[in-house]
């Protein structure tokens, strides 16, 4: 049996866009929904263009962090949605733990420096 935590640890740390894409996929979404969610979660700081997003989605598919699911049909066009795999979910969980630790460390460093404004 594959140890998800060990496999996930090899993929960390994530870039901010990758983290936002994976976090957006806490529920299945199509590409445009991922772009909107990532921008909203980042407070507008991160805007994913279609080329960046679909390149990242292809890499995440190859790494088996996400998978495609059929979302439904509109006319003759099928929209593809994506969702996290168990490995992808574990990667997001571990990255959240890592970032939480960094946030605590940042607070300590800020206090040592006399409370940066």
C-alpha positions as a LaTeX table, in Angstrom:
\begin{tabular}{lrrr}
\hline
Residue & $x$ (\AA) & $y$ (\AA) & $z$ (\AA) \\
\hline
Unk1 & 0.00 & 0.00 & 0.00 \\
Unk2 & 1.24 & 3.47 & $-0.90$ \\
Unk3 & 1.80 & 5.86 & 2.01 \\
Unk4 & $-0.03$ & 9.04 & 0.97 \\
Unk5 & 1.81 & 11.23 & 3.46 \\
Unk6 & 5.22 & 10.13 & 2.22 \\
Unk7 & 4.19 & 10.60 & $-1.42$ \\
Unk8 & 2.61 & 13.98 & $-0.64$ \\
Unk9 & 5.66 & 15.28 & 1.24 \\
Unk10 & 7.77 & 14.87 & $-1.91$ \\
Unk11 & 5.52 & 17.40 & $-3.67$ \\
Unk12 & 5.90 & 20.18 & $-1.10$ \\
Unk13 & 6.25 & 23.11 & $-0.90$ \\
Unk14 & 3.63 & 24.25 & $-3.41$ \\
Unk15 & 3.70 & 27.49 & $-5.33$ \\
Unk16 & 0.91 & 29.88 & $-4.40$ \\
Unk17 & $-0.97$ & 29.38 & $-7.71$ \\
Unk18 & $-0.76$ & 25.59 & $-7.36$ \\
Unk19 & $-1.97$ & 25.77 & $-3.77$ \\
Unk20 & $-4.89$ & 27.97 & $-4.79$ \\
Unk21 & $-5.85$ & 25.62 & $-7.64$ \\
Unk22 & $-5.79$ & 22.59 & $-5.36$ \\
Unk23 & $-7.60$ & 24.44 & $-2.56$ \\
Unk24 & $-10.26$ & 25.49 & $-5.05$ \\
Unk25 & $-10.85$ & 21.85 & $-5.85$ \\
Unk26 & $-12.10$ & 21.08 & $-2.35$ \\
Unk27 & $-15.25$ & 20.64 & $-4.41$ \\
Unk28 & $-15.28$ & 19.76 & $-8.13$ \\
Unk29 & $-14.99$ & 22.77 & $-10.45$ \\
Unk30 & $-14.45$ & 23.53 & $-14.09$ \\
Unk31 & $-11.56$ & 25.70 & $-15.26$ \\
Unk32 & $-13.35$ & 29.05 & $-15.20$ \\
Unk33 & $-14.67$ & 28.32 & $-11.70$ \\
Unk34 & $-11.13$ & 27.53 & $-10.54$ \\
Unk35 & $-9.86$ & 30.85 & $-11.94$ \\
Unk36 & $-12.63$ & 32.79 & $-10.18$ \\
Unk37 & $-12.18$ & 30.95 & $-6.88$ \\
Unk38 & $-8.40$ & 31.37 & $-6.87$ \\
Unk39 & $-8.74$ & 35.11 & $-7.45$ \\
Unk40 & $-11.35$ & 35.42 & $-4.70$ \\
Unk41 & $-9.35$ & 33.33 & $-2.17$ \\
Unk42 & $-6.24$ & 35.44 & $-2.81$ \\
Unk43 & $-8.11$ & 38.72 & $-2.45$ \\
Unk44 & $-7.42$ & 39.49 & $-6.11$ \\
Unk45 & $-3.67$ & 39.09 & $-5.70$ \\
Unk46 & $-3.48$ & 35.98 & $-7.91$ \\
Unk47 & $-5.17$ & 35.99 & $-11.29$ \\
Unk48 & $-4.74$ & 32.83 & $-13.30$ \\
Unk49 & $-4.87$ & 33.15 & $-17.07$ \\
Unk50 & $-6.20$ & 30.24 & $-19.12$ \\
Unk51 & $-2.75$ & 29.20 & $-20.34$ \\
Unk52 & $-1.31$ & 29.16 & $-16.84$ \\
Unk53 & $-4.33$ & 27.34 & $-15.42$ \\
Unk54 & $-4.54$ & 24.62 & $-18.05$ \\
Unk55 & $-0.77$ & 24.07 & $-17.98$ \\
Unk56 & $-0.98$ & 23.65 & $-14.20$ \\
Unk57 & $-4.01$ & 21.35 & $-14.48$ \\
Unk58 & $-2.13$ & 19.14 & $-16.95$ \\
Unk59 & 0.81 & 18.90 & $-14.53$ \\
Unk60 & $-1.52$ & 18.13 & $-11.61$ \\
Unk61 & $-3.21$ & 15.41 & $-13.68$ \\
Unk62 & 0.20 & 13.86 & $-14.46$ \\
Unk63 & 1.12 & 13.96 & $-10.76$ \\
Unk64 & $-2.21$ & 12.28 & $-9.96$ \\
Unk65 & $-3.24$ & 15.09 & $-7.61$ \\
Unk66 & $-6.45$ & 15.74 & $-9.54$ \\
Unk67 & $-8.70$ & 13.87 & $-11.93$ \\
Unk68 & $-11.27$ & 14.86 & $-14.52$ \\
Unk69 & $-14.97$ & 14.38 & $-13.98$ \\
Unk70 & $-17.82$ & 15.03 & $-16.38$ \\
Unk71 & $-19.83$ & 18.00 & $-15.20$ \\
Unk72 & $-22.60$ & 17.90 & $-17.74$ \\
Unk73 & $-23.45$ & 18.95 & $-21.22$ \\
Unk74 & $-24.38$ & 22.29 & $-22.68$ \\
Unk75 & $-25.41$ & 21.77 & $-26.27$ \\
Unk76 & $-22.78$ & 19.55 & $-27.84$ \\
Unk77 & $-19.99$ & 20.82 & $-25.62$ \\
Unk78 & $-19.06$ & 18.81 & $-22.54$ \\
Unk79 & $-17.53$ & 20.85 & $-19.79$ \\
Unk80 & $-14.83$ & 19.09 & $-17.89$ \\
Unk81 & $-14.57$ & 19.53 & $-14.19$ \\
Unk82 & $-11.72$ & 18.51 & $-11.94$ \\
Unk83 & $-11.56$ & 17.14 & $-8.42$ \\
Unk84 & $-8.88$ & 16.20 & $-5.93$ \\
Unk85 & $-7.65$ & 12.64 & $-5.70$ \\
Unk86 & $-6.85$ & 11.20 & $-2.25$ \\
Unk87 & $-3.19$ & 12.11 & $-2.87$ \\
Unk88 & $-4.19$ & 15.66 & $-3.87$ \\
Unk89 & $-6.27$ & 16.04 & $-0.72$ \\
Unk90 & $-3.31$ & 14.90 & 1.40 \\
Unk91 & $-0.99$ & 17.36 & $-0.35$ \\
Unk92 & $-3.40$ & 20.22 & 0.45 \\
Unk93 & $-3.69$ & 19.11 & 4.09 \\
Unk94 & 0.09 & 18.94 & 4.53 \\
Unk95 & 0.62 & 22.29 & 2.79 \\
Unk96 & $-1.96$ & 23.87 & 5.13 \\
Unk97 & $-0.04$ & 22.48 & 8.11 \\
Unk98 & 3.25 & 23.79 & 6.67 \\
Unk99 & 1.81 & 27.25 & 6.03 \\
Unk100 & 0.25 & 27.38 & 9.50 \\
Unk101 & 3.67 & 26.66 & 10.97 \\
Unk102 & 5.22 & 29.39 & 8.85 \\
Unk103 & 2.55 & 31.88 & 9.93 \\
Unk104 & 3.33 & 31.13 & 13.59 \\
Unk105 & 7.04 & 31.55 & 12.91 \\
Unk106 & 6.39 & 34.84 & 11.08 \\
Unk107 & 4.52 & 36.17 & 14.11 \\
Unk108 & 7.45 & 35.26 & 16.36 \\
Unk109 & 9.94 & 36.91 & 14.00 \\
Unk110 & 7.75 & 40.01 & 13.76 \\
Unk111 & 7.69 & 40.27 & 17.57 \\
Unk112 & 11.47 & 39.86 & 17.74 \\
Unk113 & 11.85 & 42.71 & 15.30 \\
Unk114 & 9.73 & 44.95 & 17.48 \\
Unk115 & 6.45 & 44.49 & 15.68 \\
Unk116 & 6.75 & 45.50 & 12.05 \\
Unk117 & 4.05 & 47.83 & 10.81 \\
\hline
\end{tabular}
